[in-house]
Amino acid sequence: MIEFGHRPAERRSQNQGCRTLSSIVGSYKSAVTKYLNRLGLESGWQRSFDDYVIKEKSEYHAITKYIKNNPQKWWDDQVSKGC
């Protein structure tokens, strides 16, 4: 199993290889940010992200469940805080 922790954006951009997850995400964020800047809007991107290689079906199912349920958990947290 391979797991990488958070990497600062500056360091990640220095070590991006071709066709890596970092380079794909970085290119996408860059293109969207430029487009939003032209419209006078802010992007609000996260500074970094985690890379994680899924090797087991059980991990895949647990991560899929987390992704599907996470928006509802966020909403529930906002409602419970009175936001």
C-alpha positions, 0 to 999 in steps of 0.5 A: 500500500502506498500513501502520500501525505499533504504536500505544500503546493509549492513543493508539489508544483516543483516535482510534478511529472507528466501524467501524475495525479498532481499534474492533472489536478494542478492543470485543472485548477489552473485552467479553472482559476484563470477562467474564474479570474477573467469573470472576476470570481474567486476559486477557493481551492484547497491548498493540497490533497492526499494521494492514496492507492486503493488496493483492496475492494473493501477499501474501495467500498469504504472510500466510495461510501465516505464520498457518497455520505460526506455531503450529507454529513456536512449539511447535518453539521451546518444545521446542528451548528445553526448555520 
